[in-house]
Amino acid sequence: MTGQPAPGFSRLRVADIVLDDLLVPGHSTVGAAPRLRAVPRRRTRRIHLRAIQRQLHSAPSPRADTLIDVDFDESASVRGGNDVIGLRHELVVVALEHLARAKSDGRWFVRVRTFDEPSVYDMSVAPLDRRGLRGAQEILLRESAGGSSVLHPSLRRAEEEAAIFAGARLQIVLSDFELYDADPTSALQAMIDSSATQVLGISLRNDPPPLLLTSRVRTARVLSTDSAADLANHVIDAAHACVVTEGRNT
């Protein structure tokens, strides 16, 4: 990015930015000046990609094709403070890049969606290769356009689209779980009843819903005291569990 940042944005020091070019396997910025990316001034916690990468857990190797289906809550409560680290999109991209580097018999695939339809964040199923990673970056590194707190419709879409994917599936929901569904219990039950091999609910600031805690759903809570790597590692650990579960089922 060149020139002056847009109003409401500020330049960051190199140590404080996400180095976008490093997110694609096979591309290195060693010896080159990394790009500065404008980010909203309201963000108070930022990440250094190399520091995050040193803290990531090992990436699993899928034995079969496996879809990572990520569903984001873009509601005002999340954007207004419950995303306490403030980089949920960037850290999912970091986790996806890390998984893409794993050598395996199967392939990772990725699908990005939000609670809303249509959404500027929707990304169809794509292999988690160089092109797929670039597509995920282009979608997730945009500034949030906002959205609703209604979860159930996006889970229905996930189930419909999963029927045409022949492989394992990891369903991830990132939300503060302050749901506005007409029947929030039914929405949570849809997570529990998902056909996905593994389901992960990442709760931003709030406690995970009690119904999920007593179910097959893996849960994680992200607090302001957590490191940026923690959120990325929740995704990586769930991917590990998905690979192990799929191995037992075959």
Wavefront OBJ file of the C-alpha trace (Angstrom):
o trace
v 0.000 0.000 0.000
v 1.366 3.384 -0.908
v 0.410 6.962 -0.180
v -1.416 8.178 2.889
v -3.800 5.930 4.819
v -7.501 6.597 4.471
v -9.237 8.715 7.140
v -9.723 6.732 10.338
v -6.634 4.609 9.670
v -3.037 4.942 10.738
v 0.316 3.527 9.709
v 1.861 1.010 12.081
v 5.449 0.209 12.855
v 6.779 -2.899 11.096
v 6.897 -4.753 14.433
v 3.169 -4.191 14.916
v 1.758 -5.270 11.577
v 0.580 -8.444 9.940
v 3.048 -9.179 7.144
v 0.524 -10.105 4.464
v 3.091 -11.470 2.011
v 4.215 -14.155 4.471
v 0.741 -15.692 4.572
v 1.193 -17.536 1.274
v 3.407 -20.672 1.179
v 6.453 -20.378 -1.025
v 6.607 -16.601 -0.822
v 9.218 -14.891 1.326
v 9.882 -11.271 2.150
v 13.389 -11.915 3.468
v 15.565 -8.995 2.443
v 12.571 -7.003 1.232
v 10.573 -4.274 2.911
v 7.229 -5.706 4.106
v 4.026 -3.957 3.104
v 2.369 -1.725 5.652
v -1.356 -2.357 5.844
v -3.698 0.321 7.151
v -5.745 -0.842 10.141
v -8.432 0.925 12.184
v -7.055 3.219 14.877
v -9.493 1.818 17.417
v -7.560 -1.454 17.568
v -5.331 -1.419 20.624
v -3.783 -4.895 20.352
v -1.910 -5.911 17.213
v 0.221 -8.843 16.221
v 3.656 -9.489 14.836
v 3.282 -12.416 12.456
v 6.710 -13.952 13.042
v 6.170 -13.896 16.809
v 2.789 -15.569 16.370
v 4.220 -18.261 14.095
v 6.771 -19.237 16.730
v 3.926 -19.963 19.182
v 1.743 -22.042 16.867
v 1.127 -25.706 17.602
v 2.189 -28.306 15.050
v -0.061 -28.586 12.009
v -1.863 -31.925 11.529
v -1.719 -33.865 8.268
v -5.166 -34.909 7.026
v -5.417 -38.453 5.672
v -8.384 -37.474 3.501
v -9.795 -34.296 2.012
v -11.016 -32.126 4.897
v -13.100 -28.944 4.804
v -12.564 -26.162 7.339
v -15.892 -24.300 7.427
v -15.548 -21.025 9.359
v -18.647 -19.054 10.409
v -18.092 -15.521 11.752
v -20.375 -13.437 13.965
v -20.063 -9.852 12.668
v -22.628 -8.334 15.038
v -22.245 -5.003 16.814
v -21.510 -6.670 20.157
v -18.537 -8.545 18.650
v -17.206 -5.546 16.736
v -17.928 -3.247 19.663
v -15.647 -4.962 22.137
v -16.322 -8.660 22.644
v -13.629 -9.498 20.096
v -11.179 -8.587 22.831
v -8.024 -9.356 20.850
v -9.505 -7.447 17.910
v -7.955 -9.615 15.202
v -10.251 -12.603 14.788
v -10.097 -12.442 10.979
v -6.318 -12.080 10.803
v -5.672 -14.882 13.274
v -7.898 -17.312 11.388
v -5.891 -16.460 8.251
v -2.678 -17.185 10.186
v -4.080 -20.558 11.293
v -5.168 -21.434 7.749
v -1.738 -20.552 6.378
v -0.114 -22.758 9.023
v -2.374 -25.704 8.180
v -1.749 -25.260 4.459
v 1.950 -25.940 4.972
v 1.356 -29.462 6.336
v 2.274 -32.269 3.941
v -0.361 -34.979 3.818
v -2.190 -37.612 1.813
v -5.377 -35.555 1.815
v -6.002 -31.887 1.157
v -7.394 -29.102 3.286
v -10.284 -27.103 1.865
v -11.702 -23.858 3.266
v -15.128 -22.209 3.301
v -15.729 -18.784 4.887
v -19.160 -17.438 5.793
v -20.875 -15.125 8.273
v -24.193 -15.376 10.063
v -25.679 -13.230 7.269
v -26.693 -13.911 3.667
v -25.629 -12.388 1.391
v -22.356 -11.271 2.944
v -19.178 -9.627 1.662
v -17.293 -12.324 3.576
v -18.806 -15.335 1.820
v -16.200 -17.568 0.191
v -17.146 -20.770 -1.599
v -15.342 -24.041 -0.908
v -11.780 -23.845 -2.235
v -8.608 -25.913 -1.798
v -6.350 -24.460 0.878
v -3.554 -23.871 -1.621
v -1.868 -20.658 -2.725
v -4.962 -19.426 -4.559
v -7.333 -20.439 -1.773
v -5.214 -18.696 0.838
v -5.118 -15.542 -1.255
v -8.900 -15.659 -1.564
v -9.296 -16.054 2.195
v -6.935 -13.132 2.792
v -8.778 -10.867 0.384
v -12.064 -11.579 2.151
v -11.004 -11.703 5.790
v -8.567 -8.786 5.786
v -11.329 -6.375 4.780
v -12.804 -4.090 7.395
v -15.962 -5.609 8.881
v -19.192 -4.525 7.218
v -21.226 -5.599 10.256
v -23.911 -8.233 10.558
v -26.535 -9.892 12.718
v -26.476 -12.163 15.771
v -28.728 -14.802 14.181
v -26.779 -18.062 13.907
v -29.186 -20.769 12.760
v -29.593 -19.799 9.056
v -25.851 -20.010 8.398
v -25.693 -23.441 10.029
v -28.504 -24.609 7.757
v -26.541 -23.389 4.735
v -23.449 -25.189 6.013
v -25.355 -28.466 6.243
v -26.854 -28.065 2.762
v -23.478 -27.316 1.173
v -21.679 -30.040 3.135
v -23.839 -32.659 1.411
v -21.848 -32.165 -1.809
v -18.419 -32.356 -0.142
v -17.022 -35.886 0.000
v -14.682 -35.700 2.959
v -14.282 -34.787 6.613
v -15.459 -31.388 7.860
v -14.469 -29.099 10.708
v -17.240 -26.617 11.531
v -16.019 -23.524 13.409
v -18.235 -20.790 14.860
v -16.616 -17.594 16.177
v -19.127 -15.619 18.220
v -19.818 -14.004 21.568
v -22.978 -16.168 21.553
v -25.208 -13.200 22.369
v -27.663 -14.699 19.910
v -30.781 -13.022 18.548
v -32.275 -16.160 17.019
v -35.994 -16.535 17.667
v -35.032 -19.765 19.443
v -31.357 -19.574 20.534
v -31.534 -23.074 22.031
v -32.446 -24.508 18.626
v -29.501 -22.690 17.044
v -27.118 -24.169 19.596
v -28.686 -27.583 19.148
v -27.985 -27.246 15.418
v -24.295 -26.914 16.274
v -24.484 -30.048 18.403
v -26.372 -31.979 15.719
v -24.075 -30.864 12.902
v -22.962 -33.554 10.467
v -19.415 -32.173 10.723
v -16.651 -34.500 11.899
v -15.714 -31.932 14.545
v -17.433 -28.748 15.735
v -15.591 -25.906 17.469
v -17.282 -22.971 19.172
v -14.885 -20.106 19.933
v -16.580 -17.791 22.415
v -15.333 -14.218 22.340
v -15.103 -12.777 25.882
v -18.267 -14.490 27.181
v -18.520 -17.949 28.720
v -19.484 -20.579 26.142
v -23.200 -21.466 26.334
v -23.777 -24.196 28.960
v -25.615 -26.338 26.408
v -22.434 -26.597 24.337
v -20.313 -27.497 27.368
v -22.251 -30.726 27.884
v -22.171 -31.781 24.226
v -19.794 -33.100 21.550
v -18.891 -29.532 20.597
v -15.352 -28.410 21.427
v -15.420 -25.004 23.085
v -12.823 -22.322 23.700
v -13.039 -18.903 25.291
v -10.933 -15.938 24.176
v -10.183 -13.343 26.856
v -8.267 -10.074 26.818
v -5.481 -11.776 28.770
v -4.928 -14.366 26.029
v -2.104 -14.047 23.552
v -2.921 -13.543 19.893
v -1.562 -17.027 19.152
v -4.172 -18.612 21.425
v -7.039 -17.996 19.009
v -5.074 -19.385 16.062
v -4.118 -22.428 18.148
v -7.768 -23.146 18.974
v -8.344 -23.574 15.232
v -5.210 -25.707 14.794
v -6.062 -27.940 17.775
v -9.581 -28.497 16.443
v -8.072 -29.448 13.088
v -5.938 -32.028 14.931
v -9.052 -33.442 16.601
v -10.845 -33.568 13.257
v -8.018 -35.579 11.687
v -7.941 -38.000 14.629
v -11.734 -38.476 14.602
v -11.795 -39.044 10.847
v -9.033 -41.624 11.230
v -11.124 -43.543 13.727
v -14.160 -43.435 11.438
v -12.338 -44.913 8.444
l 1 2 3 4 5 6 7 8 9 10 11 12 13 14 15 16 17 18 19 20 21 22 23 24 25 26 27 28 29 30 31 32 33 34 35 36 37 38 39 40 41 42 43 44 45 46 47 48 49 50 51 52 53 54 55 56 57 58 59 60 61 62 63 64 65 66 67 68 69 70 71 72 73 74 75 76 77 78 79 80 81 82 83 84 85 86 87 88 89 90 91 92 93 94 95 96 97 98 99 100 101 102 103 104 105 106 107 108 109 110 111 112 113 114 115 116 117 118 119 120 121 122 123 124 125 126 127 128 129 130 131 132 133 134 135 136 137 138 139 140 141 142 143 144 145 146 147 148 149 150 151 152 153 154 155 156 157 158 159 160 161 162 163 164 165 166 167 168 169 170 171 172 173 174 175 176 177 178 179 180 181 182 183 184 185 186 187 188 189 190 191 192 193 194 195 196 197 198 199 200 201 202 203 204 205 206 207 208 209 210 211 212 213 214 215 216 217 218 219 220 221 222 223 224 225 226 227 228 229 230 231 232 233 234 235 236 237 238 239 240 241 242 243 244 245 246 247 248 249 250
